[in-house]
Amino acid sequence: MESENSYLAIITVLLSIITLEIVSDSTSGLFQDIGSAIAILVLLILPLYLVGRIVYSMVG
């Protein structure tokens, strides 16, 4: 349950960043780049982490 709360917190932060980028006209380009980079990294790393956890639980 603890890990699920972490994943939900990450998803909430990413959704808030995306919402702020879409709604606010005064969002700077740097903030958009940083928010997009964080979102892409999480979307790439999180599935790899979950697959690694599944494999590790099967082996160990």
Phi and psi restraints in degrees (value plus and minus 20) as a CYANA .aco file:
   2 GLU   PHI     -83.6   -43.6
   2 GLU   PSI     -61.1   -21.1
   3 SER   PHI     -89.6   -49.6
   3 SER   PSI     -52.9   -12.9
   4 GLU   PHI     -84.1   -44.1
   4 GLU   PSI     -58.3   -18.3
   5 ASN   PHI     -83.9   -43.9
   5 ASN   PSI     -57.0   -17.0
   6 SER   PHI     -84.9   -44.9
   6 SER   PSI     -63.8   -23.8
   7 TYR   PHI     -84.5   -44.5
   7 TYR   PSI     -61.1   -21.1
   8 LEU   PHI     -85.1   -45.1
   8 LEU   PSI     -56.3   -16.3
   9 ALA   PHI     -86.0   -46.0
   9 ALA   PSI     -61.8   -21.8
  10 ILE   PHI     -83.2   -43.2
  10 ILE   PSI     -64.2   -24.2
  11 ILE   PHI     -83.5   -43.5
  11 ILE   PSI     -59.8   -19.8
  12 THR   PHI     -83.8   -43.8
  12 THR   PSI     -63.0   -23.0
  13 VAL   PHI     -83.8   -43.8
  13 VAL   PSI     -63.7   -23.7
  14 LEU   PHI     -83.4   -43.4
  14 LEU   PSI     -61.7   -21.7
  15 LEU   PHI     -84.1   -44.1
  15 LEU   PSI     -57.4   -17.4
  16 SER   PHI     -88.1   -48.1
  16 SER   PSI     -57.5   -17.5
  17 ILE   PHI     -84.3   -44.3
  17 ILE   PSI     -65.0   -25.0
  18 ILE   PHI     -84.1   -44.1
  18 ILE   PSI     -62.2   -22.2
  19 THR   PHI     -82.8   -42.8
  19 THR   PSI     -63.1   -23.1
  20 LEU   PHI     -82.6   -42.6
  20 LEU   PSI     -59.8   -19.8
  21 GLU   PHI     -84.6   -44.6
  21 GLU   PSI     -58.5   -18.5
  22 ILE   PHI     -95.4   -55.4
  22 ILE   PSI     -63.0   -23.0
  23 VAL   PHI    -101.5   -61.5
  23 VAL   PSI     -60.8   -20.8
  24 SER   PHI    -106.0   -66.0
  24 SER   PSI     108.0   148.0
  25 ASP   PHI    -100.7   -60.7
  25 ASP   PSI     -39.1     0.9
  26 SER   PHI    -115.3   -75.3
  26 SER   PSI      -9.6    30.4
  27 THR   PHI     -89.0   -49.0
  27 THR   PSI     108.6   148.6
  28 SER   PHI     -94.0   -54.0
  28 SER   PSI     138.4   178.4
  29 GLY   PHI     -84.0   -44.0
  29 GLY   PSI     -54.8   -14.8
  30 LEU   PHI     -84.4   -44.4
  30 LEU   PSI     -62.9   -22.9
  31 PHE   PHI     -82.5   -42.5
  31 PHE   PSI     -60.0   -20.0
  32 GLN   PHI     -84.2   -44.2
  32 GLN   PSI     -61.6   -21.6
  33 ASP   PHI     -85.1   -45.1
  33 ASP   PSI     -63.5   -23.5
  34 ILE   PHI     -86.8   -46.8
  34 ILE   PSI     -64.4   -24.4
  35 GLY   PHI     -81.8   -41.8
  35 GLY   PSI     -61.0   -21.0
  36 SER   PHI     -86.9   -46.9
  36 SER   PSI     -61.0   -21.0
  37 ALA   PHI     -84.4   -44.4
  37 ALA   PSI     -62.1   -22.1
  38 ILE   PHI     -84.2   -44.2
  38 ILE   PSI     -62.8   -22.8
  39 ALA   PHI     -82.5   -42.5
  39 ALA   PSI     -62.7   -22.7
  40 ILE   PHI     -85.4   -45.4
  40 ILE   PSI     -63.2   -23.2
  41 LEU   PHI     -81.4   -41.4
  41 LEU   PSI     -63.6   -23.6
  42 VAL   PHI     -85.4   -45.4
  42 VAL   PSI     -61.9   -21.9
  43 LEU   PHI     -86.2   -46.2
  43 LEU   PSI     -47.2    -7.2
  44 LEU   PHI    -105.9   -65.9
  44 LEU   PSI     -58.5   -18.5
  45 ILE   PHI    -103.3   -63.3
  45 ILE   PSI     -57.3   -17.3
  46 LEU   PHI     -79.9   -39.9
  46 LEU   PSI     -66.5   -26.5
  47 PRO   PHI     -83.0   -43.0
  47 PRO   PSI     -57.7   -17.7
  48 LEU   PHI     -83.8   -43.8
  48 LEU   PSI     -60.2   -20.2
  49 TYR   PHI     -84.0   -44.0
  49 TYR   PSI     -63.4   -23.4
  50 LEU   PHI     -85.6   -45.6
  50 LEU   PSI     -61.3   -21.3
  51 VAL   PHI     -84.1   -44.1
  51 VAL   PSI     -61.6   -21.6
  52 GLY   PHI     -81.6   -41.6
  52 GLY   PSI     -59.7   -19.7
  53 ARG   PHI     -84.3   -44.3
  53 ARG   PSI     -60.9   -20.9
  54 ILE   PHI     -84.7   -44.7
  54 ILE   PSI     -65.6   -25.6
  55 VAL   PHI     -84.0   -44.0
  55 VAL   PSI     -62.5   -22.5
  56 TYR   PHI     -84.3   -44.3
  56 TYR   PSI     -57.2   -17.2
  57 SER   PHI     -90.3   -50.3
  57 SER   PSI     -50.0   -10.0
  58 MET   PHI     -93.5   -53.5
  58 MET   PSI     -57.3   -17.3
  59 VAL   PHI     -98.1   -58.1
  59 VAL   PSI     -64.7   -24.7
